[in-house]
């Protein structure tokens, strides 16, 4: 088993009254189109390390640590809503002045990316959603845990109880929840996860970001506005679900395929909630297939004209 790619280097970027940390995988081609990657709840920009490495031959890849996550400081006013997170990503795209971008989102990042693409179509060239956290009110263990984390009193108590476990135990619990086969994680990558958990334990806002962002997801579920944003998306959209996802029901793929206007839907066997980490080569292949389909469609339209 060869060693995995180390996390891409990054830096803090000022976006007016907020700062975000971003990691960049330099493109092989100076004219490569830009891509922005948005992580899920309790994740960070490093969740995209392998996929960015696979796509850097054709895209200029940049992954964001959402405010309060990874190396990004908490946002002003401690606003962790879907709207606030979306605004941060919009401001990053506008600051780079290279849009429209190929936008990628996983879980919470998928919800954020859906809202962005539905309200700012000028900023999004294509949309790739991996197990997006779109409203689904059917009972399920993973979402129930997120709901419990938002309850006053119980959420902070549960987080404190969780932190009593060792970093290794917490990482293993997360892998068991998010991967179909956590035994496939490289030991070097596992150590990266453990070291990151230990670093975040030293941050006073770590629990706050997790609980408040969980509330943001629950509020979006209750309002069900994300499906309305999905229906407004005009960009070609790749929807990837894992058949063994314990957090987002893969049966949602059928509804998503109907709601997004230009959807390509893929349900991967033997994959969990984070396909970009578990099977990045398949995600890269499906993205390239979407781009090829777009080019073929444009060529056909030009020939017909």
DRENPA-363769 format. One record per residue: residue in one letter; chain; x, y, z negated of N, C-alpha, C in turn. Coordinates in steps of 0.05 Angstrom, whole numbers. Each point is the difference from the previous one (the first is absolute). Example, Ala and Ser with C-alpha at 12.3 -4.5 7.8 and 13.67 -1.06 7.14 Angstrom:
BEGIN
A|A|264|-114|-156|-18|24|0|18|24|0 .
S|A|-7|21|14|16|24|-1|-15|22|-14 .
END
This chain:
BEGIN
X|A|17|-24|0|-17|24|0|18|25|0 .
X|A|-1|15|22|17|24|2|-11|22|-19 .
X|A|18|18|-8|-8|22|-18|-18|19|15 .
X|A|-21|11|-14|-18|18|13|12|28|4 .
X|A|-13|16|16|8|27|4|-3|15|-26 .
X|A|21|16|-9|-4|16|-24|-19|23|6 .
X|A|-12|11|-21|-19|22|4|13|23|15 .
X|A|-14|12|18|11|22|16|5|24|-17 .
X|A|20|16|7|6|24|-17|-23|20|2 .
X|A|-1|17|-21|-22|19|0|8|27|-13 .
X|A|-19|18|-1|4|26|-12|-26|13|-8 .
X|A|1|18|-18|-23|15|-8|-6|22|21 .
X|A|-25|3|6|-8|20|20|-21|18|-13 .
X|A|3|26|2|-19|19|-11|-23|4|20 .
X|A|-24|-2|-10|-24|5|16|-17|22|-13 .
X|A|12|22|-5|-13|22|-14|0|-5|-29 .
X|A|-23|-4|-12|-2|-4|-29|4|-28|-9 .
X|A|6|-19|18|6|-27|-7|27|-9|13 .
X|A|12|-20|-12|24|-12|11|-5|-30|4 .
X|A|10|-11|22|-3|-28|4|27|-12|9 .
X|A|5|-24|-8|24|-14|8|-6|-17|24 .
X|A|17|1|20|-5|-16|24|25|-15|7 .
X|A|-4|-24|12|22|-17|10|-2|-1|30 .
X|A|23|2|13|1|2|29|17|-22|12 .
X|A|-11|-14|20|15|-18|16|6|13|27 .
X|A|25|9|4|6|15|25|-6|-17|25 .
X|A|-12|14|19|-7|-14|26|25|-3|17 .
X|A|0|-22|15|22|-5|18|0|20|24 .
X|A|-24|9|7|-4|18|22|-7|28|-10 .
X|A|15|20|9|-4|27|-10|-28|11|7 .
X|A|-12|-12|21|-27|9|8|-22|-18|-11 .
X|A|6|-16|-19|-20|-19|-11|-23|16|-13 .
X|A|-24|-11|3|-23|12|-12|-1|-4|-30 .
X|A|-11|20|-15|1|-2|-29|-21|-19|-11 .
X|A|6|-12|-23|-19|-17|-14|2|6|-30 .
X|A|-23|1|-13|-2|5|-29|-13|-25|-13 .
X|A|12|-8|-23|-9|-24|-14|-9|7|-28 .
X|A|-24|-9|-7|-13|7|-26|-5|-25|-17 .
X|A|12|-2|-23|-2|-24|-17|-26|-2|-15 .
X|A|-3|-22|-14|-24|-6|-16|3|7|-29 .
X|A|-20|-6|-16|-1|5|-28|24|-13|-14 .
X|A|14|15|-17|23|-10|-15|24|-7|19 .
X|A|-2|7|25|22|-5|19|18|24|3 .
X|A|16|-1|21|18|22|7|9|-2|29 .
X|A|16|19|8|10|0|28|15|-25|6 .
X|A|13|-12|-20|17|-23|5|-16|-25|8 .
X|A|-27|1|-3|-17|-22|9|1|-4|30 .
X|A|10|21|15|1|-1|29|28|-5|11 .
X|A|19|-7|-17|28|-3|8|3|-18|24 .
X|A|-10|-24|-1|5|-19|21|-15|7|26 .
X|A|-25|9|-2|-15|7|24|13|24|14 .
X|A|9|20|-16|14|23|12|25|-9|15 .
X|A|15|-19|-12|24|-10|13|-7|-13|27 .
X|A|-22|-14|1|-8|-14|25|-9|19|21 .
X|A|-12|23|-8|-11|19|19|18|23|7 .
X|A|23|2|-14|17|24|4|13|0|28 .
X|A|-1|-22|15|10|1|27|-18|17|18 .
X|A|-24|5|-8|-19|15|17|-14|23|-14 .
X|A|1|1|-27|-14|21|-15|19|14|-19 .
X|A|-5|25|-5|14|15|-21|-16|-3|-25 .
X|A|8|-18|-18|-17|-9|-23|6|16|-25 .
X|A|-21|9|-14|2|14|-25|-22|-10|-19 .
X|A|8|-9|-23|-20|-10|-20|0|19|-24 .
X|A|-24|6|-10|-4|19|-22|-5|-15|-26 .
X|A|12|11|-21|-9|-6|-28|-22|19|-6 .
X|A|-25|-9|-3|-21|18|-7|5|14|-26 .
X|A|-10|24|-4|5|15|-25|-6|-17|-24 .
X|A|20|-2|-18|-3|-15|-24|10|-29|2 .
X|A|7|-9|24|9|-27|5|29|1|10 .
X|A|14|-23|-3|27|-2|9|17|22|-13 .
X|A|14|15|17|17|22|-9|-13|27|2 .
X|A|-26|1|7|-14|26|2|-11|9|-27 .
X|A|4|25|-7|-11|10|-26|-30|1|1 .
X|A|-14|2|-23|-29|1|0|-10|26|14 .
X|A|-24|-1|11|-10|23|14|-10|22|-19 .
X|A|-1|25|9|-11|21|-17|-29|-6|-7 .
X|A|-7|6|-25|-28|-5|-8|-6|-29|-4 .
X|A|21|-17|4|-4|-29|-4|-23|-11|17 .
X|A|-2|10|25|-22|-9|18|10|-23|16 .
X|A|-11|-24|-6|8|-25|14|-23|-11|17 .
X|A|-18|17|8|-23|-8|16|9|-8|28 .
X|A|-18|-14|14|6|-7|28|4|25|16 .
X|A|-16|20|-5|2|26|14|27|12|-4 .
X|A|9|1|-25|26|13|-6|23|-16|12 .
X|A|-1|-26|-1|22|-16|12|0|4|31 .
X|A|-24|2|11|-2|4|29|12|27|7 .
X|A|-6|20|-16|11|27|5|30|0|0 .
X|A|12|-16|-18|29|-2|-2|12|-11|26 .
X|A|-13|-21|11|10|-13|25|-4|19|23 .
X|A|-22|15|1|-5|19|21|22|21|0 .
X|A|7|10|-24|20|21|-2|28|-10|8 .
X|A|5|-26|-5|26|-11|9|1|-1|30 .
X|A|-21|-9|13|-1|-2|29|3|28|12 .
X|A|-15|19|-11|2|28|11|27|12|-5 .
X|A|13|-6|-22|27|11|-5|20|-11|20 .
X|A|-2|-25|7|19|-12|19|-4|10|28 .
X|A|-24|10|7|-7|12|26|7|-19|23 .
X|A|-7|-25|-4|6|-19|21|-25|-17|7 .
X|A|-23|9|-10|-25|-15|5|-9|2|28 .
X|A|-20|-16|8|-13|-20|-17|19|-24|-5 .
X|A|-6|-14|-22|17|-22|-9|-14|-27|2 .
X|A|16|-21|0|-11|-27|-5|-2|-3|-30 .
X|A|-24|-2|-10|-6|0|-29|-5|-29|-10 .
X|A|15|-8|-20|-3|-27|-12|-9|4|-29 .
X|A|-19|-17|-9|-8|1|-28|-7|-28|-10 .
X|A|7|-5|-25|-6|-25|-13|-17|5|-25 .
X|A|-23|-14|-3|-16|1|-24|-10|28|-5 .
X|A|8|12|-23|-6|28|-5|10|18|23 .
X|A|24|-6|10|10|15|23|-17|-3|24 .
X|A|-14|-23|3|-19|-4|22|-24|18|-3 .
X|A|-10|3|-24|-22|19|-5|8|28|6 .
X|A|24|8|-9|10|27|5|3|5|30 .
X|A|11|-20|14|5|3|29|-26|1|15 .
X|A|-20|-15|-9|-27|1|13|-12|28|-3 .
X|A|2|11|-24|-11|27|-4|15|20|17 .
X|A|26|-2|1|16|18|16|-7|-1|30 .
X|A|-1|-25|10|-6|-3|29|-29|8|7 .
X|A|-18|-2|-20|-28|8|5|-4|29|-1 .
X|A|17|15|-14|-3|29|-3|20|16|16 .
X|A|23|-12|6|20|15|16|10|-18|23 .
X|A|-17|-4|20|7|-17|22|24|11|16 .
X|A|5|26|-2|22|12|14|27|-9|-10 .
X|A|0|-11|-25|26|-8|-12|6|-30|4 .
X|A|-19|-15|11|4|-30|0|-2|-10|29 .
X|A|22|-13|9|1|-12|26|-11|-28|0 .
X|A|9|-16|-19|-12|-27|-5|-2|-3|-30 .
X|A|-17|-19|-8|-5|-5|-28|3|-30|-5 .
X|A|18|-8|-19|3|-28|-7|-6|-3|-30 .
X|A|-21|-15|-5|-9|-4|-28|4|-29|-8 .
X|A|14|-4|-22|6|-27|-11|-16|-3|-26 .
X|A|-19|-18|0|-18|-4|-23|-9|27|-12 .
X|A|-13|17|16|-8|26|-10|-21|-2|-22 .
X|A|2|18|-19|-19|0|-23|-25|16|8 .
X|A|-17|-12|16|-25|12|9|-22|-12|-17 .
X|A|-21|16|-5|-21|-8|-20|-12|-28|6 .
X|A|0|-16|-21|-11|-27|0|-10|-5|-28 .
X|A|-26|0|-4|-11|-2|-27|-6|-29|-9 .
X|A|8|-19|17|-3|-28|-9|19|-6|-23 .
X|A|-8|-16|-20|17|-6|-23|25|-16|9 .
X|A|23|8|-10|25|-13|7|20|7|-22 .
X|A|17|-20|-7|18|3|-23|18|24|2 .
X|A|14|3|23|19|22|2|-13|27|-3 .
X|A|-21|7|15|-13|26|-4|-11|4|-28 .
X|A|-9|-22|-13|-10|2|-27|22|10|-19 .
X|A|25|-9|5|22|9|-17|5|30|4 .
X|A|-3|10|25|4|28|5|-22|16|-14 .
X|A|-25|-10|2|-22|14|-14|5|1|-30 .
X|A|9|-22|-12|5|-1|-28|21|21|-8 .
X|A|20|4|17|22|19|-6|-10|28|-1 .
X|A|-24|6|11|-10|28|0|-17|6|-24 .
X|A|-7|-20|-16|-17|4|-23|14|15|-22 .
X|A|-12|21|-11|12|15|-22|7|-18|-23 .
X|A|24|3|-10|9|-17|-23|11|-26|9 .
X|A|-15|-15|16|9|-27|8|23|2|19 .
X|A|-1|18|20|21|2|19|27|5|-12 .
X|A|3|21|-16|26|4|-13|9|-23|-18 .
X|A|-20|-12|-14|7|-23|-17|10|-23|17 .
X|A|-13|-6|22|9|-22|17|27|5|12 .
X|A|6|25|8|26|7|10|22|-4|-22 .
X|A|-6|9|-24|19|-4|-22|5|-30|-5 .
X|A|-21|-16|0|3|-28|-4|17|-13|22 .
X|A|-4|9|25|15|-10|23|29|6|-3 .
X|A|7|24|-10|28|8|-2|14|-15|-23 .
X|A|-15|-14|-17|13|-16|-20|14|-25|12 .
X|A|-9|-7|24|13|-22|14|27|9|11 .
X|A|18|-19|5|26|7|12|-4|10|28 .
X|A|19|15|10|-1|9|28|-3|-24|19 .
X|A|15|-21|-6|-1|-24|17|-28|-12|0 .
X|A|-13|-1|-23|-27|-12|-1|-20|18|15 .
X|A|3|26|-3|-19|18|14|4|-2|31 .
X|A|25|-1|9|5|-3|28|-12|-26|11 .
X|A|4|-22|-15|-11|-26|8|-30|1|2 .
X|A|-13|13|-20|-29|3|0|-10|15|25 .
X|A|14|21|7|-7|16|23|4|-16|26 .
X|A|22|-15|2|4|-17|23|-21|-21|3 .
X|A|-8|-12|-23|-20|-21|1|-27|11|9 .
X|A|-5|26|-6|-25|12|8|1|9|30 .
X|A|23|9|9|1|13|26|11|-17|23 .
X|A|14|-21|-6|12|-18|20|-15|-26|1 .
X|A|-3|-11|24|-12|-27|2|20|-20|-11 .
X|A|26|4|6|21|-18|-9|23|17|-12 .
X|A|-2|6|-26|21|17|-13|27|-14|-1 .
X|A|2|-26|4|26|-14|0|17|8|24 .
X|A|-12|12|20|15|8|23|15|26|-2 .
X|A|-3|14|-23|13|26|-4|30|-5|-5 .
X|A|17|13|15|29|-3|-3|9|8|-28 .
X|A|18|-14|-13|10|8|-27|10|28|-2 .
X|A|13|10|22|10|28|-1|-23|19|-1 .
X|A|-21|-6|15|-24|18|1|-14|-2|-27 .
X|A|-1|-23|-12|-12|-4|-26|15|18|-21 .
X|A|26|0|1|15|16|-18|-5|30|4 .
X|A|-4|8|25|-7|28|6|-26|7|-14 .
X|A|-20|-18|2|-26|5|-13|3|3|-30 .
X|A|15|-17|-12|4|0|-29|14|26|-9 .
X|A|20|8|15|15|25|-7|-19|24|3 .
X|A|-17|0|20|-19|22|4|-20|2|-23 .
X|A|-10|-24|-9|-19|0|-23|14|12|-25 .
X|A|25|-8|-5|14|11|-23|4|30|2 .
X|A|6|10|24|3|29|4|-27|14|-6 .
X|A|-21|-11|11|-26|14|-4|-10|-1|-29 .
X|A|10|-20|-15|-7|-1|-28|9|25|-15 .
X|A|21|13|11|11|24|-13|-15|25|7 .
X|A|-19|-1|18|-15|23|9|-25|4|-17 .
X|A|-4|24|-9|-24|5|-17|-26|0|15 .
X|A|2|4|27|-25|2|16|-7|-26|14 .
X|A|15|-21|-5|-4|-25|15|-28|-11|-4 .
X|A|-9|-3|-25|-26|-11|-5|-22|19|9 .
X|A|5|26|-3|-20|20|9|-5|-2|30 .
X|A|21|-3|16|-3|-2|29|-16|-25|8 .
X|A|6|-22|-14|-14|-25|7|-30|2|-7 .
X|A|-6|9|-24|-28|1|-9|-16|21|16 .
X|A|12|24|4|-15|21|14|-4|-7|29 .
X|A|20|-13|13|-4|-8|28|-20|-23|2 .
X|A|-1|-17|-20|-21|-21|-1|-28|13|-1 .
X|A|-2|21|-16|-26|15|-1|-6|12|27 .
X|A|20|9|14|-4|11|27|-12|-20|19 .
X|A|11|-25|-1|-11|-21|17|-29|-7|-8 .
X|A|-5|-2|-26|-27|-7|-9|-20|22|9 .
X|A|8|25|-3|-18|22|8|-6|-1|30 .
X|A|21|-7|16|-4|-2|29|-18|-24|6 .
X|A|2|-21|-15|-18|-23|4|-29|7|-6 .
X|A|-4|14|-22|-27|8|-7|-13|18|20 .
X|A|16|20|9|-11|18|20|-3|-12|28 .
X|A|16|-21|5|0|-14|25|6|18|24 .
X|A|13|23|-6|7|19|22|21|-11|18 .
X|A|16|-18|-9|22|-10|17|-10|-14|25 .
X|A|-23|-13|-1|-11|-12|24|-9|21|20 .
X|A|-9|23|-10|-8|22|18|25|11|13 .
X|A|22|3|-15|25|9|13|9|-21|20 .
X|A|-2|-25|-6|8|-21|19|-15|2|26 .
X|A|-26|6|-1|-16|2|24|8|24|17 .
X|A|14|20|-12|9|23|15|27|-3|13 .
X|A|15|-21|-7|27|-4|10|-1|-4|30 .
X|A|16|15|14|1|-2|30|26|-14|9 .
X|A|19|-2|-17|26|-12|7|-3|-30|3 .
X|A|15|-12|18|1|-30|1|8|-10|-27 .
X|A|-13|-21|-10|3|-9|-28|6|-30|-1 .
X|A|22|-7|-14|7|-28|-5|-7|-6|-29 .
X|A|-18|-20|-4|-8|-8|-26|11|-28|-6 .
X|A|16|-2|-21|13|-25|-7|-9|-8|-28 .
X|A|-11|-24|-2|-9|-11|-26|14|-27|-5 .
X|A|4|-7|-25|11|-25|-8|-22|-19|-9 .
X|A|0|-24|10|-21|-19|-7|0|-7|-30 .
X|A|24|3|-13|3|-7|-28|2|25|-17 .
X|A|-11|22|9|0|25|-15|-18|-2|-24 .
X|A|10|5|-24|-16|-1|-24|-11|27|-8 .
X|A|8|21|14|-9|27|-7|-20|12|20 .
X|A|5|-4|25|-18|9|21|-11|-25|14 .
X|A|-26|-2|0|-13|-24|12|5|-1|30 .
X|A|13|-20|10|5|-2|29|-26|0|17 .
X|A|-22|-6|-13|-26|0|15|-7|29|9 .
X|A|13|20|-13|-5|28|8|10|6|28 .
X|A|17|-18|10|11|4|27|-23|3|21 .
X|A|-21|-16|-3|-22|1|19|-14|28|0 .
X|A|-5|10|-24|-13|26|-2|18|22|11 .
X|A|26|-1|-8|19|20|9|2|0|31 .
X|A|-1|-24|12|2|-2|29|-24|13|13 .
X|A|-23|1|-13|-24|12|11|1|30|-3 .
X|A|11|10|-23|-2|28|-7|21|17|15 .
X|A|25|-9|0|21|14|15|-5|-3|30 .
X|A|0|22|14|-9|0|28|20|-15|18 .
X|A|25|2|-4|20|-12|18|17|-19|-17 .
X|A|-12|-21|-9|13|-18|-20|11|-25|13 .
X|A|23|-7|-10|12|-27|5|3|-13|-27 .
X|A|-14|-22|-4|-2|-13|-26|16|-26|-1 .
X|A|17|-3|-20|16|-25|-4|-3|-9|-29 .
X|A|-7|-26|-3|-1|-12|-27|22|-21|0 .
X|A|19|3|-18|24|-17|0|-3|-23|-20 .
X|A|4|-24|9|-1|-23|-19|25|0|-18 .
X|A|-3|-11|-24|23|-3|-18|13|27|-7 .
X|A|-15|21|-1|10|27|-6|-19|12|-21 .
X|A|12|16|-18|-16|13|-21|-5|29|6 .
X|A|3|17|-21|-8|28|1|20|19|13 .
X|A|25|-9|2|21|18|10|14|-13|24 .
X|A|-14|-2|22|11|-13|24|26|13|9 .
X|A|2|26|-4|25|14|9|24|-9|-15 .
X|A|-4|-11|-24|22|-10|-17|3|-30|3 .
X|A|-22|-14|3|0|-29|1|7|-11|28 .
X|A|-11|13|21|6|-8|27|3|24|18 .
X|A|21|16|-5|4|25|15|4|-5|30 .
X|A|11|-23|7|4|-5|29|-26|-3|15 .
X|A|-21|-11|-13|-26|-3|13|-13|27|2 .
X|A|2|17|-21|-12|27|1|13|16|23 .
X|A|27|-2|2|14|14|22|-9|-10|27 .
X|A|-3|-26|3|-9|-12|25|-28|10|7 .
X|A|-18|1|-19|-28|8|5|-1|30|7 .
X|A|17|16|-13|1|28|7|9|4|29 .
X|A|22|-15|7|9|3|28|-21|-9|20 .
X|A|-15|-21|-7|-21|-9|18|-21|21|3 .
X|A|-7|15|-21|-19|22|2|11|21|19 .
X|A|25|7|-3|12|21|17|0|-9|29 .
X|A|5|-25|5|0|-11|28|-28|1|11 .
X|A|-20|-6|-16|-28|1|9|-8|29|7 .
X|A|9|19|-17|-6|28|6|12|9|26 .
X|A|26|-8|4|13|8|25|-13|-13|24 .
X|A|-8|-25|-2|-14|-14|22|-26|13|6 .
X|A|-15|8|-21|-26|13|4|4|28|14 .
X|A|21|14|-8|5|26|13|8|-3|29 .
X|A|16|-21|6|8|-5|27|-24|-7|17 .
X|A|-18|-16|-11|-24|-8|15|-18|24|6 .
X|A|-2|17|-20|-16|25|3|12|18|21 .
X|A|26|3|0|14|17|20|-4|-12|28 .
X|A|3|-26|2|-3|-13|26|-29|4|11 .
X|A|-19|-2|-18|-28|3|8|-6|28|8 .
X|A|14|19|-12|-5|28|6|13|8|27 .
END
